[in-house]
Amino acid sequence: MLCKSATAEHDTWGRTCGWLILGFLCYALPLPGFAALPLPPTGQPALQIQGSNTIGARLGPALVRGMLEEQGFGNIQIAPGAGANEQRILGTNSAKQQVFIDVAAHGSGTAFVALKDASAQLGASSRPIKASEAQALASLGDFNSAAAEHIIAIDGLAVILHPNNPLQSLSTSKIAQIFSGELKTWEELGGSGGPIHLYARDDKSGTFDTFKELVLAANGKTLASNSMRFESSEELSDAVSRDPQGIGFIGLPYIRQAKALAVTDGQSLPMLPSPTLVATEDYPLSRRLFFYTPTNVENPWAQALVKFTHSDKGQAIVAQIGFIPQSVSAVQVNASSTMPPVYRELAHQAQRLTVNFRFQQGSAQLDNKALRDIQRLLEYLNANNKQQRSVVLVGFGDPKVDESHARILSEWRGQVVRRELNKGQILVERIIGFGAELPVANNQGDDGRIKNRRVEVWVY
């Protein structure tokens, strides 16, 4: 707990450091391309992961399994853990020595509590760390840095209905009115069916935190007290799919038998949570999934899992589970009359890549995801022989009093990305700035303005 005494905290860290030192003295099987991982004392977990149910239910265990396989472990099993929403992944090396990793999925907020009291060495979260949480963990390192914050996948919150509900789309403001209880019947939305039944994740959930921030708080609302709350994503989705009067919100892999709505935010067009729109984070309810690791007291198993998760094999597992991987690919964009003429011409002649670059709040610096995405983009461009004048960078922003100022700022964002690509010997063909045109989010809030300040990548 956060209120543990200094003595108890010292003892906990002493035990942690003790098994790390002992572990390095134990036998571990070295593999080509991998440093030997230390084996913990018998009966002790090699790694404890705590946090998000969205990650911990399926993705976390699957990534742990993949990492163990990559490290040469066999006979890998995923078994129930000590409590509900807990799992233990076990593997055996060639010397018949068994290791196990525990994954507990009780909500994103629990990740940072567990890191603080050393009951976990890796936190899984479906939302960014809060300023208060980062401050509480300051003794373990800077949790806003790229060394501690690892974006492992992209997800989108889907607003789901019973499959027979005819409703096709809703604005975030309408969704907020529904979940706050202001709109109480389907008739108020132009349909039929009587009272609306609300389904929501529990207060510890990063899914709920994201929904609360992007939908409820952004519209000055709070969740209605009569909402039915769930710790399990699967149980919530299945409940909505059985209830013709139900509406809920869930991560993309858990839509299951329910129906997903198209969502609008501000002046954006209606968007279904498609893989491309979620990958570029243009979909209004897109979000990032995170691993967090201390930087002052490193666990080699946690570092190995992070490294594996960022690899091609790790991102393939992300896709298999149903989340959106961060690999770069080209997609054809259908030109429409609503696009500015120059943008429409680009859609006819080029393909858009499934990566957007965004910036740290109030800063000219690329954010942690963008820093890693630069490397992914360089690998894609080199692999596809697009090093010389094949790339167009398209910048966007939020409205300014002077529209020409907004356009200049959007071009400047493209310059930042070009500078990073030039370091990798990529010669960009041109930069286009569209200012505040084609918003993907509501400019009334900080989060929306940050999403609109973006750079798209197109290739010929």
Steps between C-alpha positions, in 0.01 A plus 500: 500500500608860449502562876754229588758606756853586394631195686259262330577657165874462562451132591297440184764653277765308686326172418453609137865590457597182683327267255634702205856450626433135577332456164805618310698227674250233394508298180311631199518376143673751270351530152640657184407869499384497862682556827445222750213584732552429870288231657325604823518290816281190496136584554546872422353661184748623242271797440178638645273706276209699642245730345260532210235235440499604134864392475512233770205290388658375176772722353736497798502121541539452123800734491656323798453165324666637185791642696557170680495313168748749357725442800500123437252386763266213421194327646346844551168506680258776592324407823261677738671714760429542869186710452241616249644671189846366582710262288832321532712422193748216553788380283787251526851542361726229356642429848145415620490811715159664518427871519167675530368852446186628674252732329232669712234703318311717748503835321757752380504691827629194684810493277652808660411396855669163439811664354520722806477217753720267286230235467549537123801585286299589189177700486246454222273796431239588240545870571800729549641535847350788698718783630424400860601138429824604331583720797431215744739279302774761457743298715485225235576730206332738257184316396427752226826417324539267203711271722204436733193547280460241224208521255430137412186523284220727386141435601173673434207524736198363317154618600293184470134411464285192462558372142136570403506864611459712180698800628811558285693794649517738796701808591718496810271766649193278452688204645585713804134593542400134483755376754434788737132408503376820334364302205307213653306333217568380148207710384700814589753385241238448232463127554287270708545257784431693818757563776872495414704250703855620571800264521839633615837376623590535869683794658840326499485446126717696257219450249269694730767765565539551125123516443461738792769731361415488128121496529359586842738761642552656156128576499470594866322176598539218750389140477140427601473317832270234354765375257580130528875465570733219391861408574507262204495636144361176358213486748399858425498445124302179524245667727442780249467255210218326690313820594301677221487813720868494592790730412857468624862582419787258464845447346509385136581131558196463723224607259427129454129457410404865556465777240743793487379855428667763283611795715539870425683760708454870438514559124650161414324261264336183646769237549468132571784354707676360189860373524636785287322780687601353833862442389535867404312600818255702289200306636361724779513231767839352414745447784844362572582195710807518723758306692673700774833394651717661770829636370686516829441133593480298179368145476668309212184299431296819470755646262498182291120509479501865389763426235306199371173696493654764272639234264323382185401178677361692795298734281368199307362370831339841559318457169403139571335599827297768322678824585668723242874443453741788443646357181501734200305421184355692205126540445300653219281792608180560306490859377181693575354840420527600868880499479703811412604483130870445573420222748260340253771504234739333745243227568479432125876482449648357821435266791479593864709317759343368819700728726443855624747710692386696803684721746547538871251743648625858475823385337674476164624153591353181362325289764620158618301308239620726220864449596465125448279547194781693329707182510209291372445746216868498404495120485188506279638763260833322464335161450273644228770704323338834576802691624506769230214744452220248546369643828249780554445630855158654567462716809181598685418705807231668704332834420679829566374857484706537183446202269832566326669452838331160539622401153857608576497299825372192317785532247747543785387168651580336169846659513562333838421158353707571187802584714477160670462321166798687356712350777411163349598612148139540383442788259142630533327617182289775660313622807140622483332690782121497527465695822174421680335321207377139525482477882481153653400619848317777680716812537315607816724290726877453540485131404316580178743776403794267563346237270445761228865614517634218290715407202383240249742310274420429135713315244506487122 
